């Protein structure tokens, strides 16, 4: 007879507990969260006028006297169920800025809108997987670099080849430039948006200082790590009236004008780093590969579809470090921690460069050692301008209101709520993790089926 594993015994223990049905309800309510937060405490709602208790909840009646709530981690490599929820919120956030809804008027679809991709510059030649069975870097009589490495590669790489994205010669690769570009990518984007506003004002004969009186530039952008471990930016850029999406843009605001401004500014904007004896001085710019495509209006047939763009951006928000091109999900505390990261030599070299430059006084403000796990990139994965659309907080509040409505709680407008909560821990026991994973898989399967049947995002 096969002996039960520790995980099976733990799952059996849970299933035999008299409170197992309620525990299962909690796990299902979290969507099968892989690392739920354990809370203990109570919530009491009283009528303001009389002090009468209208509703009371206490975890003392719960399994283990605790309540499990979602960890809300966006990374699929950390918690797939919560990352799917985050991806859904991102889809609705981006889509609202494209088609309206969630407090954004539907007329926003008529505003000039672009889907923009800005890339990182080259820091040295890397191996490529090229469609059509083409060779990586076929250069006749290319010779060798000063480190004795060949300057050509005649191999045909598959997309999952471990060499894809790796430098032809690590000794020639500009690792300091790569790390410093990551550290300044947020500043480069800020200069890009500011310069775009100035360019638009100049193009239509407006004083640059008065652009905001006539139009507003709104955006939502997501950062994506490419195979070479360099961040690219995908963004929706939109021209509104001066009060945001509620007001129509001026007559001169066209998709063609916005496209020309984006292309011109992307080629010219730069950030200059301070001089360092170890790394020199860098003028950091966007890469030469640039894409700016107008999004089609309701009556058009050309251009990317709104839902496809929203789904594309949502996908990259939840991308974790599964392929290790994004570094790792946890911060590195020592130099030795870098060796333990299951990443390619190229990614580990970027981490070591962060650690080395982070110890230099001229780069102290960049806090590169604190961001070595993300290869120096310090920005959020998704950022947006204030007037682009709704917020994550508003979407979560809307979902919470919907869930409360399903519970049919009494409507108590004149009431006060007292809450006392304490953190107990997080995570699952082995058996609980097994059961939660099964619940998460069932929920994901049912959601995918419903999404395909209703033509939802990602179908």
C-alpha positions in Angstrom: 0.0 0.0 0.0 1.3 3.4 -1.0 2.1 5.6 2.0 0.6 9.0 2.2 2.9 12.0 1.7 3.0 14.8 4.3 0.9 16.9 1.9 -1.8 14.3 1.6 -1.9 13.7 5.3 -2.3 17.5 5.9 -5.0 17.7 3.3 -6.8 14.8 4.9 -6.5 16.5 8.3 -8.2 19.6 7.0 -11.0 17.7 5.2 -11.8 15.9 8.5 -12.1 19.1 10.5 -15.8 20.0 11.4 -15.2 23.5 10.1 -13.8 22.4 6.8 -16.8 23.6 4.8 -16.4 27.2 6.2 -12.6 27.1 5.6 -13.4 26.0 2.0 -15.7 29.0 1.6 -12.9 31.3 2.7 -10.4 29.8 0.3 -13.0 30.1 -2.5 -13.6 33.7 -1.6 -9.9 34.4 -2.0 -10.0 32.8 -5.5 -7.6 30.1 -4.3 -4.9 32.7 -3.4 -1.5 31.1 -3.1 -0.4 33.2 -0.2 -3.4 34.5 1.7 -3.0 37.0 4.6 -4.3 35.7 8.0 -6.2 38.3 10.1 -7.9 38.2 13.4 -10.3 40.7 14.8 -13.9 42.1 14.5 -16.1 44.6 12.8 -19.1 46.2 14.5 -21.6 48.5 12.8 -23.8 50.7 15.0 -26.6 53.1 14.3 -25.4 56.6 14.8 -28.5 57.9 16.6 -29.3 55.0 19.0 -26.0 53.0 19.3 -27.9 49.9 18.3 -25.7 47.1 16.9 -26.7 46.6 13.3 -24.1 44.2 12.2 -21.3 42.4 14.0 -18.6 40.0 12.7 -15.9 38.3 14.7 -13.2 35.8 13.7 -13.6 33.8 16.9 -16.2 31.7 15.1 -14.0 31.1 12.1 -11.6 28.1 11.5 -8.5 28.8 13.5 -10.1 32.0 14.7 -8.8 33.8 11.6 -10.0 35.3 8.3 -8.1 34.7 5.1 -7.9 37.6 2.5 -6.1 37.9 -0.8 -2.4 38.7 -0.9 -3.1 40.8 -4.1 0.3 40.2 -5.6 0.2 41.1 -9.3 3.0 38.7 -10.3 1.8 35.4 -11.8 5.0 33.8 -10.5 4.1 34.6 -7.0 0.3 34.2 -7.0 -1.5 33.2 -10.2 -5.1 33.8 -8.8 -4.4 37.3 -7.6 -2.4 38.1 -10.7 -5.4 37.2 -12.8 -7.6 39.5 -10.8 -5.0 42.2 -11.2 -4.9 41.6 -14.9 -8.7 42.0 -15.1 -8.6 45.3 -13.2 -5.8 46.5 -15.5 -7.9 45.5 -18.6 -10.9 47.5 -17.4 -8.7 50.5 -16.3 -7.0 50.7 -19.7 -10.2 49.9 -21.7 -12.1 52.7 -19.9 -9.6 55.2 -21.2 -10.1 53.9 -24.7 -13.9 53.2 -25.0 -15.4 55.0 -21.9 -17.1 53.6 -18.9 -16.1 53.7 -15.2 -16.8 57.5 -15.0 -15.1 58.1 -18.4 -17.6 59.3 -21.2 -18.0 57.1 -24.3 -17.1 60.2 -26.5 -13.4 59.5 -25.5 -13.3 57.0 -28.4 -13.4 60.0 -30.8 -10.3 61.6 -29.3 -6.9 61.1 -31.0 -5.4 58.0 -29.5 -2.2 56.2 -30.2 -0.7 52.8 -29.2 3.0 53.6 -28.7 6.0 51.3 -28.2 9.3 52.8 -27.1 12.3 50.6 -26.8 15.6 50.6 -25.0 18.7 51.4 -27.1 21.3 48.9 -27.9 24.0 48.2 -25.3 25.7 45.6 -27.5 24.9 42.8 -29.9 22.8 39.9 -28.6 21.6 36.6 -30.0 18.2 36.8 -31.8 15.4 34.4 -32.7 14.3 35.6 -36.1 11.1 34.4 -37.7 11.2 32.4 -40.9 14.2 30.3 -40.0 16.7 33.1 -40.5 20.2 33.0 -39.0 21.0 35.1 -35.9 23.8 37.4 -37.1 25.3 36.2 -40.3 28.2 38.5 -41.0 30.8 37.4 -43.5 34.4 37.8 -42.4 33.2 39.5 -39.2 36.2 38.4 -37.2 36.5 38.5 -33.4 36.2 41.2 -30.8 39.1 42.3 -28.6 38.1 39.6 -26.1 38.4 36.9 -28.7 34.7 36.3 -29.2 33.2 36.0 -32.7 31.2 39.0 -33.9 28.9 36.9 -36.0 26.4 34.0 -35.3 25.1 31.8 -38.1 22.9 29.7 -35.9 19.1 29.6 -36.3 17.8 30.1 -32.7 14.4 28.9 -31.5 12.4 31.3 -29.4 13.1 29.2 -26.3 16.8 28.9 -27.0 18.8 29.9 -23.8 21.1 32.0 -26.0 18.4 34.3 -27.2 18.9 37.7 -25.6 22.4 36.9 -24.3 25.3 39.1 -25.5 27.7 37.8 -28.2 30.5 39.1 -25.9 29.8 39.9 -22.3 33.1 41.8 -22.1 32.0 44.2 -24.9 28.4 44.6 -23.5 27.7 48.0 -21.9 26.4 46.8 -18.6 26.7 50.1 -16.8 24.7 51.8 -19.6 22.0 49.1 -19.4 21.6 49.5 -15.7 21.7 53.3 -15.8 19.1 53.4 -18.6 16.8 51.3 -16.4 17.4 53.6 -13.4 16.5 56.7 -15.5 13.7 55.2 -17.6 11.0 56.9 -15.5 12.7 60.2 -15.9 13.1 59.7 -19.6 9.4 59.0 -19.9 8.6 62.1 -17.9 10.7 64.2 -20.3 9.1 62.5 -23.2 5.6 63.5 -22.2 6.6 67.0 -21.3 8.5 67.5 -24.6 5.5 66.1 -26.5 3.2 68.7 -25.0 5.7 71.5 -25.9 6.1 70.1 -29.4 2.3 70.1 -29.9 2.0 73.6 -28.7 4.7 74.9 -31.0 3.3 73.0 -33.9 -0.1 74.8 -33.7 1.3 78.2 -32.7 0.5 78.2 -29.0 2.8 79.4 -26.3 4.1 76.3 -24.6 3.0 77.6 -21.2 -0.6 77.8 -22.3 -1.0 74.3 -23.8 -3.0 73.1 -20.7 -5.6 75.8 -21.4 -6.4 74.1 -24.8 -5.6 70.4 -24.4 -4.4 67.6 -22.1 -2.1 64.7 -22.9 -3.3 61.6 -21.1 -1.6 58.1 -21.0 -1.4 54.7 -19.5 1.8 52.8 -19.9 3.2 49.4 -19.0 6.9 48.3 -18.8 7.9 45.0 -20.4 11.2 43.1 -20.1 12.5 41.9 -23.4 14.6 38.8 -23.9 17.8 40.9 -23.5 16.5 41.9 -20.1 15.9 45.5 -21.2 12.7 47.3 -20.5 10.4 48.4 -23.3 7.4 50.7 -22.8 3.9 50.1 -24.3 1.6 53.0 -23.9 -1.8 54.4 -24.8 -1.4 58.1 -25.5 -4.6 60.3 -25.8 -5.3 63.9 -26.6 -8.2 65.4 -24.6 -9.8 68.8 -24.0 -8.4 71.0 -21.2 -10.6 69.4 -18.6 -9.7 65.8 -19.6 -11.8 63.1 -21.2 -15.0 65.0 -20.4 -14.2 67.7 -22.8 -13.5 67.4 -26.6 -10.1 68.1 -27.9 -9.5 71.3 -30.0 -10.0 71.1 -33.8 -6.3 71.0 -34.4 -5.8 67.9 -32.3 -5.5 65.0 -34.7 -4.0 61.6 -34.6 -1.6 62.5 -37.4 -0.3 65.6 -35.4 0.1 63.5 -32.3 1.9 60.7 -34.2 4.3 63.2 -35.7 5.0 64.8 -32.2 5.6 61.4 -30.6 8.0 60.3 -33.3 10.0 63.5 -33.3 10.2 63.8 -29.5 11.2 60.1 -29.0 14.2 60.6 -31.3 15.4 63.8 -29.5 14.7 63.6 -25.8 17.6 62.5 -23.5 18.7 62.2 -19.9 22.4 62.8 -19.1 23.9 60.9 -16.1 26.5 62.4 -13.8 30.1 61.6 -14.6 31.6 58.6 -12.9 35.3 57.4 -13.1 33.9 53.9 -13.1 31.2 54.2 -15.7 31.9 57.5 -17.5 29.0 59.7 -18.6 25.9 58.5 -20.5 23.4 60.3 -22.6 20.4 58.0 -22.2 17.8 57.9 -25.1 15.1 55.8 -26.4 16.0 53.1 -28.9 15.8 53.5 -32.7 12.9 51.0 -32.9 9.7 53.0 -32.4 6.1 52.2 -33.1 3.2 54.7 -32.9 -0.1 53.5 -34.4 -3.4 55.4 -34.2 -6.2 53.5 -32.6 -9.2 53.2 -34.8 -12.3 55.2 -34.0 -15.7 53.4 -33.9 -16.4 53.9 -37.6 -12.8 53.0 -38.8 -11.5 49.6 -39.9 -7.8 50.3 -39.7 -5.7 50.3 -36.6 -5.6 48.1 -33.5 -8.8 47.3 -31.7 -9.4 48.8 -28.3 -10.0 45.5 -26.5 -6.9 43.9 -28.0 -4.7 46.8 -26.8 -6.2 46.7 -23.3 -5.7 42.9 -23.1 -2.1 43.3 -24.4 -1.2 45.8 -21.7 -3.0 43.7 -19.0 -0.9 40.7 -19.9 2.4 42.4 -19.3 1.3 43.9 -16.0 1.1 40.5 -14.4 4.2 39.0 -16.0 6.6 38.0 -13.3 10.1 36.6 -13.5 9.2 33.2 -14.8 11.7 33.5 -17.6 14.1 35.4 -15.4 14.6 38.3 -17.9 12.9 40.6 -15.3 15.3 39.6 -12.5 13.7 38.1 -9.4 10.6 38.8 -7.3 12.5 39.5 -4.1 15.1 42.0 -3.1 18.8 41.0 -2.8 20.4 41.8 0.5 24.0 40.7 -0.2 26.4 40.2 -3.1 26.2 36.5 -2.5 22.4 36.5 -3.0 23.0 37.2 -6.7 24.7 33.9 -7.3 21.6 32.1 -5.8 19.2 33.7 -8.3 18.1 31.1 -11.0 18.9 33.4 -13.8 21.1 33.6 -16.9 24.7 34.8 -16.6 23.6 38.0 -18.4 20.9 38.8 -15.9 23.3 38.0 -13.0 25.8 40.4 -14.6 23.2 43.1 -14.6 22.5 42.5 -10.9 26.2 42.6 -10.1 26.5 45.9 -12.1 23.7 47.3 -10.0 25.5 46.3 -6.8 28.8 47.7 -8.0 27.5 51.0 -9.2 25.2 51.3 -6.1 28.2 51.5 -3.9 29.5 54.6 -5.7 28.7 58.0 -4.2 27.8 59.6 -7.6 24.9 57.1 -8.0 23.8 57.0 -4.3 20.5 58.7 -5.1 19.6 55.9 -7.5 19.6 53.3 -4.8 20.7 50.7 -7.3 21.4 48.0 -4.7 17.8 48.2 -3.5 16.7 47.7 -7.1 19.3 45.1 -8.2 16.5 42.5 -8.2 14.8 44.4 -11.0 18.0 45.1 -12.8 18.0 48.8 -11.8 14.5 49.5 -13.0 12.7 51.6 -10.3 9.4 52.4 -11.9 6.0 50.8 -11.4 5.0 48.2 -14.0 1.9 50.2 -14.9 1.6 54.0 -14.5 -1.0 56.4 -15.9 -1.8 60.1 -15.9 -4.4 61.3 -13.4 -7.1 62.0 -16.0 -6.6 58.9 -18.2 -9.4 56.8 -16.6 -10.4 55.2 -13.3 -8.1 53.8 -10.6 -7.3 50.4 -9.1 -8.8 51.7 -5.8 -12.0 52.6 -7.5 -12.3 49.3 -9.2 -11.6 47.4 -6.0 -14.2 49.5 -4.2 -16.7 48.8 -6.9 -16.1 45.0 -6.6 -16.4 45.2 -2.8 -19.7 47.0 -3.1 -20.9 44.3 -5.6 -19.9 41.6 -3.2 -21.6 43.3 -0.2 -24.8 43.6 -2.3 -24.7 39.9 -2.9 -24.6 39.4 0.8 -27.8 41.5 1.2 -26.5 43.5 4.1 -28.9 46.1 5.4 -28.6 49.6 4.0 -27.4 51.7 6.9 -26.5 55.2 5.7 -26.4 56.7 9.2 -24.1 54.3 10.9 -20.6 54.1 12.2 -18.3 51.1 11.9 -15.6 50.1 14.4 -13.0 47.7 13.2 -10.2 46.0 15.1 -7.9 43.8 13.1 -4.5 42.2 13.7 -2.1 40.5 11.3 -1.3 36.8 12.2 0.7 35.6 9.2 0.4 34.5 5.6 0.5 31.4 3.4 -0.7 27.9 3.5 0.2 24.6 5.0 1.2 22.0 2.4 -2.3 20.4 2.3 -4.1 23.7 2.2 -1.8 24.8 -0.6 -2.8 21.7 -2.6 -6.5 22.3 -2.1 -6.2 26.0 -2.8 -4.4 25.3 -6.1 -7.2 23.0 -7.1 -9.8 25.7 -6.4 -7.8 28.3 -8.2 -7.6 26.0 -11.3 -11.3 25.3 -11.3 -12.1 29.1 -11.0 -9.7 29.9 -13.8 -11.2 27.2 -16.0 -14.7 28.4 -15.4 -13.7 32.0 -16.0 -12.0 31.1 -19.3 -15.0 29.2 -20.5 -17.3 32.1 -19.6 -14.9 34.6 -21.3 -14.8 32.7 -24.5 -18.6 32.3 -24.6 -19.2 36.0 -24.0 -16.3 37.3 -26.1 -14.6 38.9 -23.2 -10.9 40.1 -23.0 -8.4 37.4 -23.7 -10.9 35.2 -25.4 
